[in-house]
Amino acid sequence: MSRNIKRPLKYKTKDGKDDLKESLENAETTKLIPKDIKAVEDRLNGTFEASRDLVLRKIALGNGMSIPVLIAFIDGIIDKNIINNDIIRPLTQGDISVAFDDPCFKAYLLDYLKKKLIVNYQLEEIKDFETGIDGMLAGYVMVYVEGLDIALKVSAQGGDKRDVEEPLTESVVRGPREGFTESIVTNISLIRRKVKNPNLRFDSMTIGKQTKTEVVVCYIKGIANQEIIDEVKNRLNKIDANSILESCNIEEYIEDNRFSLFQTIGNSEKPDIVSAKILEGRVAILCGGTPFVLTVPHIFVEVLQDGQDYYSRWVYSLLVRSVRLMAFWITTMIPAAYVALICFHQDVLPFKLLLTMTASREGIPFSAVTEALLMIFTFELLREAGVRMPRPIGQAISIVGALVIGDAAVRAGLVSIPMVVVIAITAISSFIVPQIAGGLLIIRLALLIAANVAGVFGIVIGSLFLFIHMASLKSFNVPYLSPLTPLEGEDLKDGLIRYPIWAILSKPKSFERKT
Amino acid sequence: MTEEKISSYQLGMIIVSFFIGSALVMNPAGMAKQDAWLAYLLGWLGGFVLLWGITKIAELHPNKSLVGILIDCFGGFFGRLIALLYAWKFMHLGAEVIRTYSNYATTVTYPETPLLFFAVAYTVVVVYALKVGIEVVGRISEVITPFVGLIVILTFLASIPSMKTSNFLPILPKGIMPLLQPAFVTMILPFGEFLLFLLVLPNLHHQKSFKRVSYIAYIAAGCILFIIVSRNLLVLGADMSARDIFPSHIVFRLIPTIDVAPLLDINMITTGVVKTCICLYAAVKVIIEVFQLKNYRILILPVAAFVVALSMLVRDSVIEQLEITIQYWPFYALPFQVLIPLVILLISLFSRKSTKYKSA
């Protein structure tokens, strides 16, 4: 990706920075829009250097065609119908009876254009030339009129975009199937349709010097904690980035702890999940150009939560969170625990199990930890290959993985069968908590090495480190491990277990808490 | 720097893990043979007196830590001097705790690993926890301590088959006098150390709840320790539990059909980390308050390094540690844990009365 575009855009250099004296003289005048249409055209051409997608359409008002009008826009990001029907048609075929040519009418020209001619719900007067260019780049149409130093900015965003589809990452058995798209307007409408509350706010801002990405902060006033809203806006305003291409870029800038293995900002592709989080008092950050919407504060139990929990019978949901928590522990601990048992604490194992394990390890040339590292590495290779491969070939990976590496490695005497089982369980469990799977890999390896050095002592020391780290994390001043610690009894109903939905408070208390 | 606050529940859990901390592995009441449980109970009840005294001191000096109280009572110079002695005492206590755990690890599970490895590995966790703040110590103990209690109860239930009630007999064959020394040691050794919490007290969110939380936590910790003491006695018998250095470990090994010895490791490391954290925190707090520094975090690493070195020096062997802990430690700790608090209490009671008299 062209993340680091060092070359500044042309219209910035055209400002004449090489000649300081001239630029000082022209500073005021270059900012404004020239009254002369020809000059406007020249400057636009100079700015974009006749870029393929710049469209300059010249028409004229009045019977004698005495008032030239320049319509400028960037092709491809506008809706052609809007420009043809709402702007060009009324301007060219508009009220013929009006005496445009009359010099007395000049004073009313702008007003007349705004109020009677241009058919569009969104219209703005622009005095600054650069603002006009920014508008064009964002999909607006600029209308320049001869003799006026004010241009009109007309909304005509359009062009190709994806329909609302079911997201691939969060497919559901039961529940709404729609997902966010790359268009921020669509995304806002998807949330608005779910939460019909006038207090639902969408505060817009632009981030990224080159990409000028639109970012919208969404929350419900009165439900969301004002401190968190202010903090979010504050951090977003501080971002000094060249490009924001995905919400992940924003995430990295506004995270509480930038070096943590755990993400303290959540993301989702589904409007129902984001709406639920907003209703709980969280703040959503929508970023133009990506279907992934960020939600803050993001706490650990959210990793264990899933939209599905709320759309299935509570009896099942009651326990499924605990299963996920268990998966979290299994995927971090099991390889380490296995190595610790094999190397240090053989006496803990039941005698028969010890016999089988020793028998299966007979003839294996590697130590337990080497074996484990080998298998974890192989599994990561397979997973990475599975993700990178085009889907039709992806099937081959699973065959290679399951048969060749699993079965054949055991028969070839490279790894023992218990280790294959251990790694398989680890792998399956890691799929249950996909959001933090990347961080868990590192934790798994660290614990594995700790276990190899000092057995259970190493594991305990390692997991204490992990635990202290997690307890020290904060997401927008909300402790990452709340409501577990600091303990918040009411919130636990929707924490590691899910109570029936009528028994859960709609808004967690942890977001208000200080200690 | 924002001030760190811990909730009353967290403080309670810290207190419980603090008391369970070292007593989980060592047990001074064992000297009383088959009457260890009685000696323990006596010591525990005796500890109530100390607890009462300390909560009373805290009540008389609201919003002050130990250093402030000492300065109030003994004046600027002597108050600070005594405070520094306390800093030494807390560091020494931390070193003892670290040594106990390192000894346990090298004696029981890892005979070939050097002591220093465990001491350092263990202290690194403590340093990390304190670096991120006392808040986090509160949070980890809040989650871990209930599990420790649960494991103690579960192991008690699991070792019921191997218990013999005859291990309690004969009760008091030589009268109550032989119980007094072990009871005294118990009173001083885990329970008298409560004084340390006068330094954690300023971090408590609801200052008023200190007294209530202390009593509840004291009772809870007392019950858990009583379960441990009587379980060890019931399973091992008077002779074995008095002779063993780490009786809890043997009991865990004796649980039928399943070996849960690593659970004891887990328990004691987690509670021990909390205990050491509090010791170091108290020592560091005293130092920064005496010298009026701002940030306690910069002192953690040097103090921890000193404590690790100290833990290597304090004793020569496990046996020696046990002997000294039981024979001499109580008399060493007596002035810090009983005499000075007593003087503080008397002075502050007296001065309060006199101010009352004056104002009246």
HADDOCK unambig.tbl for C-alpha pairs under 7 A between the chains (distance, minus, plus):
assign (segid A and resid 348 and name CA) (segid B and resid 259 and name CA) 5.01 0.50 0.50
assign (segid A and resid 348 and name CA) (segid B and resid 260 and name CA) 6.88 0.50 0.50
assign (segid A and resid 456 and name CA) (segid B and resid 262 and name CA) 6.62 0.50 0.50
assign (segid A and resid 457 and name CA) (segid B and resid 265 and name CA) 6.99 0.50 0.50
assign (segid A and resid 460 and name CA) (segid B and resid 266 and name CA) 6.17 0.50 0.50
assign (segid A and resid 461 and name CA) (segid B and resid 122 and name CA) 6.99 0.50 0.50
assign (segid A and resid 461 and name CA) (segid B and resid 125 and name CA) 6.90 0.50 0.50
assign (segid A and resid 465 and name CA) (segid B and resid 125 and name CA) 6.22 0.50 0.50
assign (segid A and resid 468 and name CA) (segid B and resid 129 and name CA) 6.10 0.50 0.50
assign (segid A and resid 468 and name CA) (segid B and resid 136 and name CA) 6.58 0.50 0.50
assign (segid A and resid 468 and name CA) (segid B and resid 140 and name CA) 6.64 0.50 0.50
assign (segid A and resid 471 and name CA) (segid B and resid 136 and name CA) 5.86 0.50 0.50
assign (segid A and resid 471 and name CA) (segid B and resid 139 and name CA) 6.52 0.50 0.50
assign (segid A and resid 471 and name CA) (segid B and resid 140 and name CA) 6.94 0.50 0.50
assign (segid A and resid 472 and name CA) (segid B and resid 132 and name CA) 6.26 0.50 0.50
assign (segid A and resid 472 and name CA) (segid B and resid 136 and name CA) 5.74 0.50 0.50
assign (segid A and resid 485 and name CA) (segid B and resid 139 and name CA) 5.47 0.50 0.50
assign (segid A and resid 485 and name CA) (segid B and resid 142 and name CA) 6.78 0.50 0.50
assign (segid A and resid 485 and name CA) (segid B and resid 143 and name CA) 6.74 0.50 0.50
assign (segid A and resid 486 and name CA) (segid B and resid 139 and name CA) 6.06 0.50 0.50
assign (segid A and resid 515 and name CA) (segid B and resid 5 and name CA) 5.70 0.50 0.50
assign (segid A and resid 515 and name CA) (segid B and resid 6 and name CA) 5.99 0.50 0.50
assign (segid A and resid 515 and name CA) (segid B and resid 7 and name CA) 6.50 0.50 0.50
